[in-house]
Amino acid sequence: MHPFPKNGATVGLPAGRIASLLHIASPTLSFHLKDMTLRNLLLQKRMGREILYLANLPVILSALGVLVEELEK
């Protein structure tokens, strides 16, 4: 499973795969995934026994827009 699909499909990754791609310890990643999920930056999708995480792009893009506006002032 490629982390960045080219066809625009909504695909998530399990925490273990994210940890291995980013070379981050699982407990550290777990903390950040939980925090980003609580802040609505990530969405969770259950696939069987696995939880897949995916970016909530509308929220992230909106936050980036606000940051850009502030930097342009």
C-alpha positions as CSV (number, residue, x, y, z in Angstrom):
1,M,0.0,0.0,0.0
2,H,1.5,3.3,-1.1
3,P,1.1,6.1,1.4
4,F,0.3,8.7,-1.4
5,P,-2.1,7.3,-4.0
6,K,-2.0,9.0,-7.3
7,N,-5.7,8.3,-8.3
8,G,-7.1,10.5,-5.5
9,A,-8.5,7.5,-3.6
10,T,-8.9,7.9,0.1
11,V,-6.5,5.5,1.7
12,G,-5.4,5.3,5.2
13,L,-2.4,3.7,6.9
14,P,-2.2,1.7,10.1
15,A,-0.2,3.2,12.9
16,G,2.6,0.5,12.5
17,R,3.1,1.3,8.9
18,I,3.2,5.1,9.6
19,A,5.8,4.4,12.4
20,S,8.0,2.4,10.0
21,L,7.8,5.0,7.2
22,L,8.6,7.9,9.5
23,H,11.1,5.9,11.7
24,I,9.3,6.9,14.8
25,A,8.8,4.8,18.0
26,S,5.3,3.5,18.2
27,P,4.5,5.1,21.6
28,T,5.6,8.5,20.3
29,L,3.5,8.1,17.2
30,S,0.5,6.8,19.1
31,F,0.6,10.0,21.2
32,H,0.7,12.2,18.1
33,L,-2.0,10.2,16.2
34,K,-4.3,10.5,19.2
35,D,-3.7,14.3,19.5
36,M,-4.1,14.9,15.8
37,T,-7.3,12.8,15.8
38,L,-8.7,14.8,18.7
39,R,-7.9,18.0,16.8
40,N,-9.8,16.7,13.8
41,L,-6.6,16.8,11.6
42,L,-6.7,13.0,11.1
43,L,-9.7,10.7,10.5
44,Q,-9.8,7.0,11.6
45,K,-11.3,4.3,9.5
46,R,-11.7,0.8,10.9
47,M,-10.8,-2.1,8.5
48,G,-11.4,-5.3,10.3
49,R,-9.3,-5.3,13.4
50,E,-7.0,-2.5,12.1
51,I,-7.5,1.3,12.5
52,L,-6.4,3.2,9.5
53,Y,-5.4,6.9,9.8
54,L,-5.9,9.4,7.0
55,A,-5.5,13.1,6.7
56,N,-8.6,15.3,7.0
57,L,-7.5,17.4,4.1
58,P,-10.2,20.1,4.3
59,V,-9.3,20.9,7.9
60,I,-5.6,20.8,7.2
61,L,-5.9,23.1,4.1
62,S,-8.1,25.5,6.0
63,A,-5.5,25.7,8.8
64,L,-2.8,26.3,6.3
65,G,-4.8,29.0,4.7
66,V,-5.1,30.8,8.0
67,L,-1.4,30.5,8.6
68,V,-0.6,31.9,5.1
69,E,-3.0,34.8,5.7
70,E,-1.2,35.6,9.0
71,L,2.2,35.4,7.4
72,E,1.1,37.8,4.7
73,K,0.1,40.5,7.2
